[in-house]
């Protein structure tokens, strides 16, 4: 785990992201402790913190990445430095976006778009290059099962309606 931690520390150096150890893996998140990035985030009026909980299974050399989003707000700090406060609640899982027409760009901080796509690409870049295999995270599996049940129930409803109409 220390090797992965060091690899991510090296990869995130000079970016708006940083890495912290968590139980069973690592957490990649916005570097709000760095005053330079903090000021940029404040200027961008960012209201959400995007992070990824990276869970690893060293025995199987597999990893999953769970996206976490928390609301954040800016408050006056000491001097001219704003402070950030995070909400207690967080959304977790895998976020998928579908865009029709022109794609709305996320705010940019020196070429970084500070969003899930960028963080996920960073995680995959490091992990896949070292021979790890990605698996689906727990929240996404639960969501997929729930979606499957919903689709199945809808199909049963349509079938029942057709049978009633044709009978």
N, C-alpha and C positions, 0 to 999 in steps of 0.2 A: 504494500500500500504506500510505503514511503517513496518508492520509485515513481509511482503514478502521481503522487502529490507533487514531487519535485518537477516532474515533466509538465504538469499543468501550471505550476508556479512560473516556470520558464516561459511557457507558451503564452501566458496572460500578462507577462511583464510588458509595460508600455501600452496596455489596452485598458478600456474602462471596466474590465472584469478582474476578479480575483478568485481564489479558491480557499476553502476551509474544510478540514476533516470533519466528517459526521460518522455516526455509527453505520458501519457496513459500506462506506464509500466516501465520496467527496461532494461538496456543494460548490457549484460555480455561481457567482452572483456579482451584482454591480459593486464596484469598489467605492462605496460611499465614504469610506474612511480617508481616502486620498483627497486632499483639499482641491487639487486641480480638477479632478473629475467631478467632485461634489459641486463645484461652482458651475461647471458646464451643465450638469444635470439640472441644477436650479435654473439656469438661463433657458434651458430647453423646456422648463415647466413640466418635467416628468412627474407623472402622478402614479406610476406603477413600477414596481421592482420586479424584474424578470430574473429568475434563477433556475438552475437545474440541479436536482439531487441525483447524483450519479451513484448507482448501486452496482457493486462488482461481486462476482463469484470467481475468485482466483483459481479454484480447483477446476472449473469448467471453462475458464477464460471467457466468461460472458459478462455483459454489462447491460443495464437498462438506464434510461434517463427519464426522470419524471419532472415535468415542468411545473414550476410553482410561481404564482403571481400574487403579490401583496400590494395593497394600496399604500401609498406613501404621501406625506404632506410636508411642506416646508414651513419651518418656524424660525423666528429670529434667533440668532445665536450670539455669541460674544463678539463684539466688534462688527465687522462687515461679513462674517462668515455665517451663512445660513446652516441650520441643523435640519436633519431629516427625521421624521417619526414614521414608524410603520404601523399599519393596522394589525389587530390581533388575528383576524381571519385571513385565510389564504385559499386560493383555488389550486387544485393539483390535477395532473393528468397529462395528456398530450393534446396540444392545441393544433387543429388543422384549420387552414383558411382556404376559402375558395373565393376568387375575385373574378367578377365579370366587368369588362371594360377596363378603364384605366386603374392601375393599382395605386393605392394610396401609400406613400412612403412614410416610414416611421421617422421621427426626428433623428438627425444625424449629429454625432459628436466627433469631429475630426475624422470623418470617414467611417465611423462605426454607427450602426443603426440601432444598437442596444435593444434587440428583440430576441424572441425565442429562436428564430431561424439562425441568426448569427451564433448564438450560444450553442445550439445543437450541432451546427457545422464544426465549431471549435472542438466540441467533445468527440464527435466522430472522427475528425482529423487525427487527434491524438490516439484514440483507442484503436481504430482500424489499422493505422500505420504500424501498431505494435502487435497485430494479430488477434485482437479481441473480437468477439462476435456479439452483435447487439440483439437483445431480446426485448419483448414488450413489457412495460412497467405494469404494476398491479392495478393502478387506477384505470389505465387504458384497457386492460383485459376486462375489468368489471364493466366499463362503459361499452365495450364491444359486445359483451354478453347481453347487457340490457338492451342495446340497439337491436340485436338479433331477436330477442324476445318480443320487442315492440313490432318489428317487421313481421314476425311470425303471427302475432295476434292480429295485425292489420290484414294479412293474407287470409287468415281464418274468417275474419269478419266479412271480407269481400266474397269469399267462397260461400259463406252462409247466406249472404244477401242474394247472390246469383241463384243458389238453390231455391230460395224462397220465391224469387221472381219466376223462375222456370217451372216451379211445381204447380 
